[in-house]
C-alpha cells in the first residue's frame, strides 16, 4: 500500500456504540485495539486519517453533541485530521468525504468501524462504486447480535461478500506500508 495515496476511514467509532446495556458491541476491546493500531500506522507515515461521525436522531445514543456522539476516547482525531459528519448510512452520501479524498489525491481507502452490516458495508460498497481501491480490515469492524444472526456470523458473511465483489480483506496486522516492513 502506498501511504501517499491511501487514507484510513474510521467509521462511527463513537462512544454511544460502546455503552453497556442490553446490546453489547461484539469483541469491542479488540475492535478498539485494532482500530487504534491502524490509526497509529497511518499517522506514523502522515497518511490521512478521516473520522466519520454519525449524526443520530434526537434522543438516540448518537444524538449530536451528546456524550455518545463523541468519537471514542482512545482514537480522538488529531488537529490536522478531518471529521466528516453524516446522517445516512454511507460515509459518501450527502457528505464532503469524496472532496476530502480528492484534495489529498487518495485512490485507496482502508475502512474500519461500526456497524458491519450498516455504515461499514454501505461505505465499502459506495467507495467501490466510486472507483476507489477498497481495503476492508476484517478484524477492525464490528456489530451486534440480531434475532437472525450472531455478530460473528454477520462479520464473517460481510468479509466474504466484500472480498468477493467490493474490496480486498486484510487483518489489521497485514495492513502496512512497504517502507515500514523494510525498516522493522
C-alpha positions as CSV (number, residue, x, y, z in Angstrom):
1,X,0.0,0.0,0.0
2,X,1.2,3.5,-0.8
3,X,1.0,6.0,2.0
4,X,0.9,8.9,-0.4
5,X,-2.5,7.8,-2.0
6,X,-4.2,5.9,0.9
7,X,-6.5,7.0,3.6
8,X,-8.0,5.4,6.6
9,X,-11.7,5.8,7.1
10,X,-12.7,5.3,10.8
11,X,-16.5,4.9,10.6
12,X,-18.8,5.6,13.6
13,X,-16.3,4.7,16.3
14,X,-18.4,6.7,18.7
15,X,-18.9,6.4,22.5
16,X,-22.6,5.5,22.0
17,X,-21.7,2.2,20.5
18,X,-19.5,1.2,23.4
19,X,-22.1,1.6,26.2
20,X,-23.0,-1.4,28.4
21,X,-26.6,-2.4,28.0
22,X,-29.0,-4.9,26.5
23,X,-27.0,-4.8,23.3
24,X,-23.2,-5.1,23.6
25,X,-20.9,-4.5,20.6
26,X,-19.2,-7.8,19.7
27,X,-15.5,-8.0,20.5
28,X,-15.3,-4.3,21.3
29,X,-12.0,-4.4,23.1
30,X,-10.3,-5.9,20.1
31,X,-12.1,-3.5,17.8
32,X,-10.7,-0.5,19.7
33,X,-7.2,-2.0,19.9
34,X,-7.1,-2.9,16.1
35,X,-8.6,0.5,15.1
36,X,-6.1,2.4,17.3
37,X,-3.3,0.4,15.7
38,X,-4.5,1.3,12.3
39,X,-4.7,5.0,13.2
40,X,-1.2,4.9,14.6
41,X,0.2,3.2,11.5
42,X,-1.4,5.9,9.2
43,X,-0.3,8.7,11.5
44,X,3.3,7.4,11.5
45,X,3.6,7.9,7.8
46,X,1.5,11.1,7.6
47,X,-1.2,9.3,5.6
48,X,-4.7,10.8,6.0
49,X,-7.0,9.5,8.8
50,X,-10.6,10.6,8.2
51,X,-13.1,10.1,11.1
52,X,-16.7,9.6,10.0
53,X,-19.2,10.6,12.7
54,X,-22.8,9.6,12.6
55,X,-25.4,12.2,13.5
56,X,-28.2,10.2,15.1
57,X,-31.8,11.4,15.7
58,X,-32.8,13.4,18.8
59,X,-32.8,11.2,21.9
60,X,-30.6,8.5,20.4
61,X,-27.2,7.3,21.6
62,X,-25.6,9.2,18.7
63,X,-27.5,12.5,19.0
64,X,-25.2,15.3,18.0
65,X,-23.3,16.9,20.9
66,X,-24.4,14.2,23.3
67,X,-21.8,12.1,25.2
68,X,-22.5,9.1,23.0
69,X,-21.9,11.1,19.8
70,X,-18.2,11.8,20.7
71,X,-15.5,9.8,18.9
72,X,-14.1,7.0,21.1
73,X,-11.6,8.4,23.6
74,X,-8.7,6.1,22.6
75,X,-8.7,7.4,19.0
76,X,-9.6,11.1,19.2
77,X,-8.8,13.0,16.0
78,X,-5.5,14.9,15.9
79,X,-5.6,18.6,15.0
80,X,-4.8,18.0,11.3
81,X,-7.3,15.2,10.8
82,X,-10.7,15.6,9.2
83,X,-14.0,14.7,10.8
84,X,-16.9,14.1,8.3
85,X,-20.3,14.1,9.7
86,X,-23.1,12.0,8.2
87,X,-26.8,11.4,8.6
88,X,-27.1,8.5,6.2
89,X,-25.5,5.0,6.2
90,X,-22.8,5.6,3.6
91,X,-20.0,8.0,4.6
92,X,-20.1,9.3,1.0
93,X,-23.9,10.0,0.9
94,X,-24.5,13.8,1.2
95,X,-21.1,14.5,2.8
96,X,-17.8,16.1,1.9
97,X,-15.9,12.8,2.1
98,X,-15.3,12.5,-1.7
99,X,-14.0,16.1,-1.9
100,X,-11.7,15.5,1.1
101,X,-10.2,12.4,-0.5
102,X,-9.9,14.1,-3.9
103,X,-8.0,17.0,-2.4
104,X,-5.5,14.6,-1.0
105,X,-5.3,12.5,-4.2
106,X,-6.4,9.4,-2.4
107,X,-7.2,6.3,-4.6
108,X,-7.2,3.7,-1.8
109,X,-9.4,3.7,1.3
110,X,-8.9,1.4,4.2
111,X,-12.2,1.0,6.2
112,X,-12.7,0.2,9.9
113,X,-15.6,0.8,12.3
114,X,-19.2,0.2,13.3
115,X,-21.7,-1.3,12.3
116,X,-20.6,-4.0,9.9
117,X,-23.9,-4.5,8.1
118,X,-24.8,-0.8,8.2
119,X,-22.4,2.1,7.8
120,X,-19.3,0.0,7.2
121,X,-21.0,-2.1,4.4
122,X,-22.6,1.0,2.8
123,X,-19.3,2.9,2.8
124,X,-17.3,0.0,1.4
125,X,-19.8,-0.6,-1.4
126,X,-20.1,3.1,-2.2
127,X,-16.3,3.6,-2.3
128,X,-16.1,0.6,-4.7
129,X,-18.8,2.1,-7.0
130,X,-16.9,5.4,-7.0
131,X,-13.8,3.7,-8.2
132,X,-11.6,3.6,-5.1
133,X,-9.5,0.6,-4.3
134,X,-11.0,-0.6,-1.0
135,X,-9.4,-2.5,1.8
136,X,-11.8,-3.8,4.4
137,X,-10.0,-4.6,7.7
138,X,-11.6,-7.8,8.6
139,X,-10.8,-7.6,12.3
140,X,-11.5,-3.9,12.7
141,X,-15.2,-3.7,12.2
142,X,-18.0,-5.0,14.4
143,X,-21.7,-5.1,15.1
144,X,-24.3,-6.5,17.5
145,X,-26.1,-9.9,17.6
146,X,-29.5,-9.9,16.0
147,X,-32.5,-12.2,16.2
148,X,-31.4,-13.8,12.9
149,X,-27.6,-13.9,13.1
150,X,-24.9,-13.6,15.7
151,X,-22.4,-10.8,15.3
152,X,-19.6,-13.2,14.3
153,X,-21.8,-14.6,11.6
154,X,-22.6,-11.1,10.3
155,X,-18.9,-10.1,10.3
156,X,-17.8,-13.3,8.5
157,X,-20.6,-13.0,5.9
158,X,-19.7,-9.4,5.1
159,X,-16.0,-10.2,4.9
160,X,-16.8,-12.9,2.4
161,X,-19.1,-10.6,0.3
162,X,-16.7,-7.7,0.3
163,X,-13.8,-9.8,-0.7
164,X,-15.8,-11.4,-3.5
165,X,-17.1,-8.2,-5.0
166,X,-16.0,-4.9,-3.4
167,X,-12.7,-5.0,-1.5
168,X,-9.6,-6.7,-0.5
169,X,-9.9,-8.0,3.0
170,X,-6.9,-8.0,5.3
171,X,-6.3,-8.3,9.0
172,X,-5.1,-5.3,10.9
173,X,-1.7,-6.9,11.3
174,X,-1.4,-7.2,7.5
175,X,-2.1,-3.5,6.8
176,X,1.2,-1.8,6.4
177,X,3.3,0.4,4.2
178,X,6.1,-1.1,2.2
179,X,8.9,1.0,3.8
180,X,7.7,0.2,7.3
181,X,8.1,-3.5,6.7
182,X,11.7,-2.9,5.4
183,X,12.7,-1.0,8.4
184,X,11.4,-3.3,11.1
